[in-house]
Amino acid sequence: MVRKIEKKTLAIRVFLAFLLMVGIVDLVYKFTTISEYQNIFEKQYDDKNSAYSSLNMTKDSSDNGTTLVPPSKIELNSSVSISPDKLKSPYAILIRLKDHTILMDKSSQEKIYPASLTKMMTAIVAIENLPNLKEEIKLTNSTFQGLYGADASMAGFKSGEQVMAIDLLYGVLLPSGAECCIGLANQIAGSEQNFVEMMNKKAADLGMKNTHFENTTGLHNENHYTTVKDLSILLSYALKNDTFKEIFTSSRHSTQPTNKHPGGITFYSTMFEELNNQNIIGGEVLGGKTGYTDEAGLCLASLAKVGKQEYIMISAGAKGDHHTKQYNITDALTVYNSIGK
């Protein structure tokens, strides 16, 4: 009887030891797998290689969306003759769109406040979630709540106005209309905060790992931040959308007649207004979006063509305001003029 109990006890101990070994092997496997994944991820975003997983996108015609394709590595290139130290903007990045080569980098991964450059994300998320760009959206009293008090830039629509979605999108990117942002957010997500969740999800999907949004307009908030590198990822992605690019490169747009504006409203791009017919040697500034708050400084996201190549530049933090010299504009012209020199 005693021997039977001893044999049973031994069998139990062997079984428990086996389970323990299986558990240890499983933990080691999981730890190794996670570590390998993290190493791959870190390598993908290594500063020297600058691998942007979201810059190369292909259009998926089956669902009018976009599908990520494998990342291309981006290496610093010295084909820009100007030193970043000469710029008035403390944060800047220049990228050649063809192969996503970084041509210039100035503190591109430092935290910044994006101001109205936020509206690039607002616009692309709205475009991708609007079933019909010609649908009419009614702007209510709640759309305008708090905007005038915050001195937000406005496109000129009124409470109770029924506006086509496409006209609101032009209102977001050209005159930087805050009421257009809120109107689109309410229509698509039911509230601005719900829409902001969509913006943050999009940022995460694109690999904008140092970005967090708190609103659709870019009004200052300590928890509303990004980097010029992350914004370059966003703009590179958004420009692959035909609707976004059409709006982003427009200097003006006249809306359809509405119940409040029978003759419609004509918008003018804040960037082209500040550009004031200045241009670059052997090229052209094709489009852009300005931004400004006291905390963010003068910001600019722009697209230009020099020779046969297209480039984007994001800059932020330049000193000044709407009434001073626009160093965000002059920096862009200086950098684009230095390409290949």
C-alpha positions in Angstrom: 0.0 0.0 0.0 2.8 2.4 0.9 4.7 1.6 -2.3 1.5 2.4 -4.3 1.2 5.8 -2.6 4.9 6.5 -3.2 4.6 5.6 -6.9 1.5 7.8 -7.2 3.3 10.7 -5.5 6.3 10.3 -7.8 4.0 10.3 -10.9 2.4 13.5 -9.7 5.8 15.2 -9.2 7.0 14.1 -12.6 3.8 15.5 -14.2 4.1 18.8 -12.3 7.7 19.1 -13.3 6.7 18.5 -16.9 4.1 21.2 -16.7 6.6 23.6 -15.2 9.1 22.9 -18.1 6.4 23.4 -20.7 5.5 26.8 -19.0 9.1 27.9 -19.0 9.6 27.0 -22.6 6.4 28.9 -23.6 7.5 32.0 -21.7 11.0 31.9 -23.3 9.4 31.6 -26.7 7.0 34.5 -26.2 9.7 36.7 -24.7 12.0 35.9 -27.7 9.3 36.6 -30.2 8.3 39.9 -28.7 11.9 41.0 -28.4 12.5 40.2 -32.1 9.4 42.2 -33.0 10.5 45.1 -31.0 14.0 45.0 -32.5 12.4 45.0 -36.0 10.1 47.9 -35.1 13.0 49.9 -33.6 15.2 49.2 -36.6 12.3 50.3 -38.9 12.3 53.7 -37.2 16.0 54.0 -36.6 17.1 57.6 -37.1 20.0 56.8 -39.4 17.8 54.7 -41.8 14.6 56.7 -41.1 12.3 53.9 -42.2 8.8 55.3 -42.6 6.3 52.4 -42.7 3.5 54.7 -43.9 5.1 56.8 -46.6 4.7 54.2 -49.4 1.0 53.8 -50.0 -0.9 52.2 -52.9 -4.6 52.9 -53.7 -7.0 50.1 -53.2 -9.7 50.6 -55.8 -11.9 47.9 -54.3 -12.9 49.9 -51.3 -11.6 53.4 -52.2 -9.2 53.2 -49.3 -5.5 52.8 -48.9 -3.4 49.8 -48.2 0.0 50.0 -46.6 2.9 48.4 -48.5 6.3 47.5 -47.1 8.4 50.5 -45.8 11.1 52.1 -47.7 14.2 53.3 -45.9 15.0 57.0 -46.0 18.5 58.2 -45.7 19.8 61.7 -45.0 21.0 63.3 -48.3 23.3 66.3 -48.7 21.9 67.7 -51.9 20.6 70.8 -50.1 23.1 73.6 -50.0 21.7 75.6 -47.1 22.6 74.7 -43.5 19.5 74.0 -41.3 21.1 76.4 -38.8 20.4 79.3 -41.2 16.6 78.7 -41.0 14.4 80.8 -38.7 12.3 77.8 -38.0 13.7 75.6 -35.1 12.0 72.5 -36.5 12.0 71.5 -40.1 12.2 68.5 -42.5 12.5 68.3 -46.3 11.6 65.1 -48.2 11.8 64.1 -51.8 8.5 62.4 -52.5 9.7 60.1 -55.3 11.8 57.9 -53.0 11.0 59.6 -49.7 14.6 60.6 -49.1 15.2 63.1 -46.3 17.2 65.9 -47.7 17.2 68.1 -44.6 16.5 67.5 -41.0 16.4 70.0 -38.2 15.1 68.6 -34.8 12.5 66.7 -36.7 11.6 64.5 -33.8 11.3 67.2 -31.1 7.8 67.8 -29.7 5.9 70.7 -31.3 2.4 72.1 -31.2 1.0 71.8 -34.8 -1.6 74.7 -34.6 -3.7 74.6 -37.9 -1.4 72.0 -39.5 -3.7 69.7 -37.4 -6.4 70.3 -40.1 -4.5 68.2 -42.6 -5.4 65.2 -40.4 -9.0 66.5 -40.0 -9.3 66.8 -43.8 -8.0 63.4 -44.7 -10.0 61.5 -42.1 -13.1 63.4 -43.2 -12.5 62.6 -46.9 -12.0 58.9 -46.1 -15.2 58.7 -44.1 -17.6 60.7 -46.2 -19.7 58.5 -48.4 -20.8 61.4 -50.6 -18.7 64.7 -50.9 -21.8 66.4 -52.3 -24.0 65.7 -49.3 -25.3 68.8 -47.5 -24.3 69.3 -43.9 -26.1 71.7 -41.6 -24.0 73.9 -39.3 -25.8 74.4 -36.0 -25.3 76.8 -33.1 -23.2 74.1 -31.3 -20.9 74.1 -34.3 -19.7 77.6 -33.4 -19.7 77.2 -29.7 -16.5 78.5 -28.2 -14.8 79.2 -31.5 -15.1 83.0 -31.5 -14.0 83.3 -27.9 -10.9 81.2 -28.7 -10.2 83.5 -31.7 -10.2 80.6 -34.0 -9.8 81.2 -37.7 -13.1 81.0 -39.6 -14.2 80.4 -43.2 -17.3 82.6 -43.0 -20.2 80.2 -42.7 -23.2 80.9 -40.4 -25.3 79.0 -37.9 -28.1 77.2 -39.7 -26.2 77.2 -43.0 -26.5 74.1 -45.2 -23.1 73.4 -46.9 -21.9 70.7 -49.2 -19.3 68.5 -47.6 -16.7 69.3 -50.4 -17.1 73.0 -49.7 -16.5 72.4 -46.0 -13.3 70.5 -46.9 -12.1 73.5 -48.9 -13.0 75.6 -45.9 -10.8 73.5 -43.7 -7.6 73.7 -45.8 -7.8 77.1 -47.6 -9.0 79.7 -45.1 -8.4 77.3 -42.2 -12.0 77.5 -41.0 -12.6 76.0 -37.6 -16.4 75.8 -38.0 -15.8 73.6 -41.1 -13.8 71.2 -38.9 -16.5 71.0 -36.3 -19.2 70.6 -38.9 -17.5 67.7 -40.6 -16.7 66.1 -37.2 -20.3 66.3 -36.0 -21.6 64.9 -39.2 -19.2 62.0 -39.4 -18.7 61.0 -35.8 -21.5 62.6 -33.9 -19.1 64.9 -31.9 -15.7 66.5 -32.2 -14.3 64.2 -29.5 -15.5 61.0 -31.3 -13.9 62.4 -34.4 -10.6 63.1 -32.6 -10.5 59.4 -31.6 -10.6 58.6 -35.3 -7.8 61.1 -35.9 -5.6 59.4 -33.2 -6.3 56.0 -34.6 -5.3 57.2 -38.0 -2.1 58.6 -36.6 -1.3 55.3 -34.9 -2.1 53.4 -38.1 0.3 55.6 -40.0 3.1 55.2 -37.5 3.0 58.7 -36.2 4.3 57.5 -32.9 4.9 60.9 -31.3 1.5 62.5 -32.1 -1.6 63.0 -30.0 -4.6 65.1 -31.0 -7.1 66.7 -28.6 -9.2 68.6 -31.1 -9.9 69.0 -34.9 -8.8 72.6 -35.2 -5.3 72.9 -33.7 -6.3 75.3 -30.9 -3.7 75.1 -28.2 -3.8 72.2 -25.7 -0.8 70.9 -23.8 -1.8 67.3 -24.8 -2.2 68.2 -28.5 1.2 67.7 -30.0 3.3 66.1 -32.8 6.6 66.4 -34.6 7.5 67.7 -38.0 8.7 64.2 -38.9 5.2 62.8 -38.0 3.6 65.5 -40.0 5.7 64.6 -43.0 4.4 61.1 -42.7 0.8 62.5 -42.6 1.3 64.8 -45.6 3.0 62.2 -47.7 0.1 59.9 -47.1 -2.6 62.5 -47.6 -1.2 63.7 -50.9 -1.9 60.2 -52.4 -5.6 61.0 -52.1 -6.7 62.9 -55.2 -9.4 64.9 -53.4 -6.9 66.0 -50.7 -4.3 66.9 -53.2 -6.7 68.9 -55.3 -7.8 71.0 -52.3 -4.2 71.3 -50.9 -2.9 72.7 -54.2 -5.8 75.1 -54.8 -5.2 78.8 -54.4 -8.9 79.7 -54.3 -12.3 78.1 -54.3 -15.9 79.3 -54.7 -18.5 77.4 -52.9 -21.9 76.4 -54.2 -24.8 78.8 -53.2 -26.3 78.1 -49.8 -29.3 79.2 -47.9 -27.2 81.8 -46.1 -24.9 82.8 -49.0 -26.9 82.7 -52.2 -23.8 83.8 -54.2 -21.6 81.3 -52.4 -18.3 82.2 -50.6 -14.9 82.5 -52.3 -12.0 81.1 -50.2 -8.3 82.0 -50.6 -5.5 79.8 -49.5 -3.7 81.4 -46.5 -0.4 80.0 -47.8 -0.7 81.5 -51.3 -1.8 84.8 -49.8 1.3 84.9 -47.6 3.4 83.7 -50.6 2.4 86.9 -52.4 3.4 85.7 -55.9 6.9 84.8 -54.7 8.2 81.6 -56.2 11.3 79.4 -56.5 13.9 79.4 -59.2 13.4 76.5 -61.7 10.3 75.3 -59.8 7.0 76.2 -58.3 5.3 76.0 -54.9 2.3 73.8 -55.6 0.3 74.0 -52.4 0.4 74.3 -48.6 -1.2 74.8 -45.3 -0.1 77.5 -42.8 -0.5 77.4 -39.0 0.0 79.7 -36.1 -0.7 80.0 -32.4 1.3 81.8 -29.8 2.7 78.5 -28.5 3.3 76.9 -31.9 4.8 79.8 -33.6 4.7 80.2 -37.4 4.2 76.8 -39.1 4.0 75.6 -42.7 3.4 72.4 -44.6 4.1 72.8 -48.3 4.5 70.9 -51.5 6.8 72.1 -54.3 8.2 71.0 -57.6 11.8 71.7 -58.4 12.9 70.5 -61.8 11.1 67.2 -62.4 10.9 66.2 -58.7 8.2 67.0 -56.0 9.2 67.8 -52.5 7.4 68.4 -49.2 8.7 70.5 -46.3 7.3 70.9 -42.8 8.5 73.6 -40.5 7.3 74.9 -37.1 8.2 77.2 -34.3 9.4 80.3 -36.2 9.1 83.5 -34.2 6.5 86.1 -35.2 2.7 86.2 -35.8 0.3 87.2 -38.6 1.5 90.8 -38.5 5.3 90.1 -38.7 7.5 88.8 -41.4 6.4 85.3 -42.3 9.5 83.2 -41.6 7.7 80.0 -42.3 7.2 81.1 -45.9 10.7 82.6 -46.3 12.2 79.4 -44.9 10.4 77.3 -47.4 11.4 79.4 -50.3 15.1 79.4 -49.1 15.2 75.6 -48.8 13.4 74.9 -52.1 15.8 77.3 -53.8 18.8 75.5 -52.4 17.9 72.0 -53.8 20.6 70.7 -56.0 22.7 73.9 -55.7 
